[in-house]
Amino acid sequence: MSRPGSTGAADSRCPRCRAPVLAQWVGLVAALHVVADLRPLTPAEQTELREPNRLIWCLRGGEHTARRLTWTGRDHPAACPHPHVTEHRCTTEPTTLF
């Protein structure tokens, strides 16, 4: 199965808190499965939420193209016009054991 950059995008909702999320495989060689919130972050929120194991993602695409996540690493343009989102972290406790 080939993975050209970002594939397998699926808009859905978190099964626990029902927040809108985007689940997607990102990467060519070492693919990473990402479940990201769809709420765009302000630059201040990006700084506040950034930590070693929580990445900020650029949400590209739009009305006529599929949405896809790309990492906002050090080479990402500072004046990027796309919304930035982060990995979903559900704060709702599960209502069932299994």
C-alpha positions in Angstrom: 0.0 0.0 0.0 1.5 3.3 -1.0 1.2 6.4 1.1 1.9 9.6 -1.0 2.5 12.0 1.9 -0.8 12.1 3.6 -3.6 9.6 3.0 -6.5 7.9 4.7 -8.1 11.2 5.8 -11.4 10.7 7.6 -13.5 13.5 9.1 -15.3 12.0 12.1 -16.1 12.7 15.7 -14.3 11.5 18.8 -16.3 8.6 20.2 -15.9 9.9 23.8 -16.5 13.6 23.6 -18.0 13.9 20.1 -15.6 16.7 19.1 -15.0 17.0 15.3 -11.6 15.4 14.4 -9.6 14.5 11.4 -7.9 11.1 11.4 -5.1 10.6 8.9 -1.8 8.9 8.2 1.0 11.5 7.7 4.4 10.8 6.3 6.1 8.9 3.5 8.6 6.6 5.2 7.8 6.6 8.9 4.0 7.2 8.8 2.3 8.5 11.9 -1.4 8.1 12.6 -2.7 11.5 13.6 -6.1 12.3 15.1 -6.3 16.1 15.1 -8.9 18.6 16.4 -10.4 20.7 13.6 -10.6 23.9 15.7 -8.0 26.3 14.3 -5.5 27.6 16.9 -4.3 31.1 17.4 -0.5 31.7 17.5 -0.7 32.1 21.3 -2.6 28.8 21.6 0.0 27.1 19.5 2.8 28.3 21.8 0.8 27.3 24.9 -0.1 23.8 23.6 3.3 22.9 22.1 5.2 20.3 24.0 7.7 17.5 23.1 5.0 14.9 22.3 2.3 17.2 21.0 2.8 18.5 17.5 1.1 21.3 15.7 -0.2 20.5 12.2 -1.0 22.7 9.2 -4.4 21.8 7.8 -4.2 22.3 4.0 -7.0 21.9 1.5 -10.3 23.4 1.3 -13.7 23.5 -0.4 -12.6 21.7 -3.6 -9.6 19.7 -2.4 -9.2 17.0 0.3 -8.0 18.2 3.6 -4.6 17.0 4.6 -2.3 17.5 7.6 1.4 18.5 7.3 3.8 19.1 10.1 4.7 22.6 11.1 8.4 21.9 11.6 11.2 24.4 11.5 10.9 24.8 7.7 7.3 25.7 7.8 6.6 29.3 6.6 5.9 31.8 9.3 3.3 33.5 7.2 1.4 30.3 6.4 -2.2 31.1 5.4 -3.6 27.7 6.4 -5.2 27.0 9.8 -3.1 25.2 12.4 -4.5 22.4 14.6 -3.1 20.0 17.2 -3.5 16.4 18.2 -6.8 15.6 19.9 -6.7 14.9 23.5 -10.0 13.9 24.9 -10.7 15.0 28.5 -14.0 13.1 28.8 -13.9 9.9 30.8 -15.2 6.8 29.0 -18.8 5.9 29.9 -18.3 2.1 29.5 -15.5 -0.3 30.4 -15.3 -1.9 26.9 
